[in-house]
Amino acid sequence: PIKPKKKIFAQFIQLSSFLLNPRNVYFTFKYRAYKPKGFLKCAFILKQYEHVGYRQVFHIHFNNSLQTLVDIAKIGYINPSVIITFHGYDAFLETEESFQSKYGFFYKKYVKAVTVNSNYLKKAVLNIGVKEQLIRVVPIGFDTAIFSGTPKTIIKNQQVEIVTVGRLVQLKGHLYGLKVIKRLKDKGYKVHYTIIGEGPERTNLENGIKSLGIEEYVTFTGVASQEHVKSFMEKSHIFLMTSTFDDVSKRREAFGLVSVEAQAMGLPVIGFKSGGFPDTIVEGKTGFAVEDRNYKDLTEKTLQLIENPLLYQAMSKAAIDHSTVFDQRNTTQKYLDLYEELA
């Protein structure tokens, strides 16, 4: 590794070379006048973006990382064609008024396309004033070399393994999964629920398990590697996607890649009509989406699979077939096609 002093010296040499160009000196002064900062700091920022001028298309992830590019575009230092990808929370940081105030000029002049991973996120981006004609829905892709299963079967009167993967936070809605297990237990079904993940809600969930009297029916694994998640899915029959509305952040899960990974492993997925989850399944064929927080309907859909082995087997196979739509090679190609279109 480069020692700190040598690194600073190397950066100084690069900056000196940058400032030998009169154009760069001019824009450094112009940037300093627009955003009062030290001369060398302004020069260093412009140096970082020097390469943008030689690119036909510039792709930015997360809208809230855009501000510096907006500033140096306003002073005329660059003239980029820009693609912006929203990932979720960044669509909820601004009101329409504040978004237009900060970014309206830049979007109108430079932004050629905006990508989102679900129709839910598309609506959120429309709500802050992004023009619909700019927006493309490009789902998140997954690695089929890792998550690849075979069709499963379910046998009546044998224990059914149910699994959920996600951080233990309110957004993930694990409490509703516990209520499903409670109802299945009370109806006399042999079930076991594995919750993979860790987070600040763990104590509350453990207390919920005790109050529901389902201690013997639920296992927390804590954080698990991708390989361990795959292993748990291989041993499971049904995936519960309990993500819901977060009362604190006032948002929902933007996509839900784990639903796609579960389907690739042959698990029908049952969850709430919340956020981008409905985009990940084919309703009634690879899974079910019920009204948000309606754990009773979530239970009924789970029972429908347990009680109908032929339906379960058909949905397991369909889930695997459907998951290929989200192969990361397909989503990568969509971006490559977009780059070529805008170049």
C-alpha positions in Angstrom: 0.0 0.0 0.0 1.1 3.6 -0.7 2.2 5.4 2.5 0.1 8.5 3.4 2.9 11.0 2.7 3.7 9.4 -0.7 0.0 9.4 -1.6 -0.4 13.1 -0.7 2.7 13.9 -2.8 1.4 11.9 -5.7 -1.9 13.7 -5.6 -0.1 17.0 -5.4 1.9 16.2 -8.6 -1.3 15.2 -10.4 -3.0 18.4 -9.3 -0.1 20.5 -10.5 -0.3 18.8 -13.9 -4.0 19.5 -13.9 -3.5 23.2 -13.2 -1.0 23.6 -16.1 -4.1 23.6 -18.3 -5.5 27.2 -18.5 -9.0 25.9 -18.9 -8.8 24.0 -15.6 -7.5 27.1 -13.8 -10.4 29.1 -15.2 -13.0 26.7 -14.1 -11.3 26.2 -10.7 -11.8 30.0 -10.1 -15.3 29.8 -11.4 -16.2 26.9 -9.2 -14.7 28.7 -6.2 -16.9 31.7 -6.9 -20.0 29.5 -7.2 -19.3 27.3 -4.2 -16.9 29.2 -1.8 -14.1 26.7 -1.0 -10.3 26.6 -0.9 -8.7 26.9 -4.4 -6.9 23.6 -4.1 -10.0 21.8 -2.8 -12.0 23.1 -5.8 -9.2 22.1 -8.2 -9.1 18.6 -6.6 -12.9 18.1 -7.0 -12.7 19.2 -10.7 -9.7 16.9 -11.2 -11.9 14.0 -10.0 -14.5 14.8 -12.6 -12.1 15.6 -15.4 -12.7 12.2 -17.1 -16.4 12.8 -17.3 -15.9 15.2 -20.3 -14.4 12.3 -22.3 -17.4 10.0 -21.7 -20.5 9.8 -23.8 -22.7 8.4 -21.0 -22.3 8.9 -17.3 -24.2 6.5 -15.0 -24.9 7.7 -11.4 -26.2 5.4 -8.7 -28.3 7.0 -6.0 -29.8 10.4 -6.8 -28.5 12.0 -3.5 -24.9 11.5 -4.8 -25.6 13.9 -7.6 -25.0 17.3 -6.0 -21.3 17.9 -7.0 -22.0 16.9 -10.6 -24.9 19.4 -10.6 -22.6 22.1 -9.4 -19.9 21.6 -11.9 -22.4 21.2 -14.7 -23.9 24.6 -13.8 -20.5 26.3 -14.2 -20.1 24.7 -17.6 -17.2 22.4 -16.7 -18.8 19.3 -18.1 -21.7 18.6 -20.6 -22.6 15.0 -19.7 -25.4 12.6 -20.9 -26.5 11.1 -17.6 -28.4 8.0 -16.5 -29.5 8.0 -12.8 -30.4 4.9 -10.9 -32.6 5.2 -7.9 -32.3 2.3 -5.4 -34.9 3.0 -2.8 -34.4 5.5 0.0 -33.0 8.1 -2.3 -36.5 8.6 -3.8 -37.9 9.6 -0.4 -35.3 12.3 0.6 -37.0 15.2 -1.2 -40.4 16.7 -1.7 -41.3 17.6 -5.3 -40.6 21.2 -4.5 -37.1 20.6 -3.0 -36.2 18.1 -5.7 -37.0 20.5 -8.5 -35.1 23.3 -6.7 -32.0 21.2 -6.3 -32.1 19.1 -9.5 -34.7 20.4 -11.9 -32.2 22.3 -14.1 -29.8 19.3 -14.3 -32.5 16.8 -15.1 -33.9 19.0 -17.9 -30.6 19.6 -19.6 -28.5 16.5 -18.9 -30.5 13.5 -17.6 -31.4 11.2 -20.5 -32.8 8.2 -18.5 -33.7 7.2 -15.0 -33.8 3.6 -13.9 -35.7 2.1 -11.0 -36.0 -1.5 -9.9 -39.8 -1.8 -9.5 -43.1 -0.1 -10.3 -43.4 0.9 -6.7 -40.2 2.9 -7.0 -41.3 4.3 -10.3 -44.3 5.8 -8.6 -42.1 7.3 -5.9 -39.9 8.9 -8.5 -42.9 10.2 -10.4 -44.1 11.8 -7.2 -41.0 14.0 -6.9 -41.4 15.2 -10.4 -39.3 13.0 -12.7 -40.8 12.9 -16.1 -42.4 9.5 -16.9 -40.8 9.3 -20.4 -37.3 9.2 -18.7 -38.1 6.3 -16.5 -37.1 2.6 -17.2 -37.9 -0.2 -14.9 -34.9 -2.5 -14.7 -35.2 -5.1 -11.9 -32.3 -6.2 -9.8 -30.6 -9.3 -11.1 -29.3 -12.3 -9.2 -26.5 -14.9 -9.7 -28.1 -18.1 -11.2 -24.8 -19.9 -10.5 -25.4 -19.6 -6.8 -29.2 -19.8 -6.5 -30.4 -22.7 -8.6 -32.7 -25.4 -7.3 -34.9 -28.2 -8.4 -38.8 -28.5 -8.1 -39.9 -29.4 -4.6 -42.7 -31.5 -3.2 -44.7 -31.2 0.0 -46.2 -34.2 1.8 -49.4 -33.9 3.9 -49.0 -34.5 7.7 -45.2 -34.0 7.5 -43.4 -31.0 9.0 -43.4 -28.0 6.7 -40.3 -25.8 6.8 -41.0 -22.1 6.3 -38.2 -19.5 6.0 -37.8 -15.8 5.9 -34.6 -13.8 5.2 -34.1 -10.2 6.3 -32.7 -7.8 8.8 -34.6 -7.8 12.1 -36.2 -4.3 11.6 -39.8 -3.2 11.4 -39.7 -2.8 7.6 -39.2 -6.6 7.3 -42.4 -7.3 9.2 -41.2 -10.5 11.0 -43.9 -10.2 13.6 -46.5 -11.1 11.0 -44.6 -14.2 10.1 -44.8 -15.2 13.8 -48.5 -14.7 13.8 -48.8 -17.0 10.8 -46.9 -19.7 12.7 -49.1 -19.2 15.7 -52.3 -19.7 13.6 -50.8 -22.8 11.9 -49.8 -24.3 15.2 -53.3 -23.7 16.7 -54.8 -25.5 13.6 -52.6 -28.5 14.4 -50.1 -28.2 11.6 -46.5 -29.4 12.0 -44.5 -26.4 11.0 -41.1 -24.8 11.7 -40.1 -21.3 11.0 -36.5 -20.2 10.4 -35.7 -16.5 10.5 -32.3 -15.6 8.9 -31.0 -12.2 9.9 -30.0 -10.0 12.8 -31.0 -6.5 13.9 -32.5 -4.2 16.6 -35.9 -5.9 16.7 -34.6 -9.2 17.9 -35.5 -8.8 21.6 -39.0 -7.6 20.6 -39.4 -10.6 18.3 -38.2 -13.0 21.0 -40.7 -11.6 23.4 -43.4 -12.0 20.8 -42.5 -15.6 20.3 -42.9 -16.2 24.1 -46.2 -14.4 24.3 -47.5 -16.4 21.3 -46.3 -19.6 22.8 -44.4 -20.8 19.7 -40.9 -21.1 21.2 -40.5 -24.6 19.8 -41.6 -23.6 16.3 -39.2 -20.8 15.6 -35.4 -20.6 15.1 -33.3 -17.5 14.7 -30.0 -18.1 12.8 -28.5 -14.6 13.1 -26.5 -13.3 10.2 -25.8 -16.0 7.5 -23.6 -16.1 4.5 -25.0 -16.4 1.0 -24.1 -20.1 1.0 -25.8 -20.7 4.3 -28.9 -18.9 3.1 -29.0 -21.1 0.0 -28.6 -24.2 2.3 -31.6 -23.1 4.5 -33.7 -22.5 1.3 -32.8 -26.0 0.0 -34.3 -27.5 3.2 -37.4 -25.3 3.2 -40.8 -25.5 1.5 -42.2 -22.0 1.6 -40.8 -18.5 1.7 -42.6 -15.8 3.7 -42.0 -12.3 2.4 -43.3 -10.3 5.3 -41.9 -6.8 4.3 -44.4 -4.1 5.2 -44.8 -0.3 5.6 -42.2 1.1 7.9 -43.9 3.5 10.4 -40.6 5.3 11.1 -39.1 5.8 7.7 -42.5 6.0 6.0 -41.4 3.8 3.1 -41.6 0.2 1.9 -39.1 -2.3 0.5 -38.2 -1.1 -3.1 -37.8 -4.6 -4.7 -37.1 -7.7 -2.6 -34.3 -9.6 -4.3 -34.5 -12.4 -1.8 -38.0 -13.3 -3.1 -36.4 -14.0 -6.5 -33.6 -16.0 -5.0 -36.1 -18.1 -3.1 -38.1 -18.8 -6.2 -34.9 -19.8 -8.0 -34.5 -22.4 -5.2 -38.0 -23.8 -5.9 -39.8 -22.0 -3.1 -43.3 -20.5 -3.7 -43.2 -17.1 -2.1 -46.1 -15.6 -0.1 -46.0 -12.0 1.0 -47.8 -8.7 1.3 -48.7 -6.3 -1.4 -46.0 -3.9 -0.2 -43.4 -2.1 -2.1 -41.8 -3.8 -5.1 -42.5 -7.4 -3.9 -45.5 -8.0 -6.2 -43.2 -7.3 -9.2 -41.1 -10.4 -8.2 -43.8 -13.1 -8.5 -46.5 -14.2 -10.9 -49.6 -14.0 -8.8 -51.2 -17.4 -8.3 -48.4 -19.2 -10.2 -45.2 -18.7 -8.4 -46.5 -17.1 -5.2 -49.2 -15.0 -3.6 -49.4 -11.4 -2.5 -52.1 -10.4 0.1 -53.1 -7.1 1.5 -50.4 -5.5 3.7 -50.2 -6.8 7.3 -53.1 -9.2 6.7 -51.5 -12.2 8.4 -54.8 -14.1 8.4 -54.8 -14.1 4.5 -51.1 -14.9 4.6 -52.0 -17.9 6.7 -54.7 -19.0 4.3 -52.4 -18.9 1.3 -49.8 -20.9 3.2 -52.5 -23.5 4.1 -53.5 -23.6 0.4 -50.0 -24.8 -0.5 -49.8 -27.2 2.4 -53.1 -28.8 1.7 -52.6 -29.1 -2.1 -49.4 -31.0 -2.9 -50.1 -30.9 -6.7 -50.6 -27.1 -6.6 -47.4 -26.8 -4.5 -45.4 -28.9 -6.9 -46.6 -26.9 -9.9 -45.8 -23.6 -8.2 -42.4 -24.8 -7.2 -41.5 -25.6 -10.8 -43.1 -22.3 -12.1 -41.1 -20.4 -9.5 -37.8 -21.7 -10.8 -38.8 -21.0 -14.4 -39.9 -17.5 -13.6 -36.7 -16.6 -11.7 -34.7 -16.8 -14.9 -36.3 -13.4 -15.9 -34.1 -11.9 -13.2 -30.8 -13.5 -14.2 -28.2 -10.8 -13.7 -27.0 -11.4 -17.3 -30.4 -10.2 -18.5 -30.4 -7.1 -16.3 -26.8 -6.3 -17.3 -27.8 -6.5 -21.0 -30.6 -4.0 -20.4 -28.1 -1.5 -19.1 -25.7 -2.2 -22.0 -28.6 -1.7 -24.5 -29.4 1.6 -22.7 -25.8 2.8 -22.9 -25.7 2.0 -26.6 -29.0 3.8 -27.1 -27.8 7.0 -25.5 -24.2 7.0 -26.8 
